[in-house]
Amino acid sequence: MPRVVHFEIHAADPQRAIKFYSELLGWQFSSWGGPQEYWVIRTGEPGTLGIDGGMIARRGNAPAGMVAVVAYVCTVDTPDVDGYSARAVALGGQIVVPKMPIPGVGWLVYCKDTEGNIFGMMQNDPAAK
């Protein structure tokens, strides 16, 4: 069956988004070098579980006052969802759905980045309830 192999972040201010994700998650960004500005995002070491992505300048405006999710949400595996949530807020993001247990799986929180994009962060914890 088809699987997700790439994700893409749309940003009003790509440099601001690069700073946010680099400092929060340690992701590495490099210019694609093509005919338009596009950055390749490396989220981990080759051969490890997960996918890499890309970032492009947003074309048009994000929906004003957006609360409902209108796109796929990517969730990032973190070792400490509380610590990463605090870092996200300190870097200019915000918590949009507070930490909640996913019973038998772990802890999940939804955040909004500096560009208004919603993403999840999860901490593995089979004892979560």
Secondary structure, 3 states (H helix, E strand, C coil): CCCCCCEEEEECCHHHHHHHHHHHHCCEEEECCCCCCEEEEECCCCCCCCCCEEEEECCCCCCCCCCCCCCCCCEEECCCHHHHHHHHHHCCCEEEEEEEEECCCEEEEEEECCCCCEEEEEEECCCCC
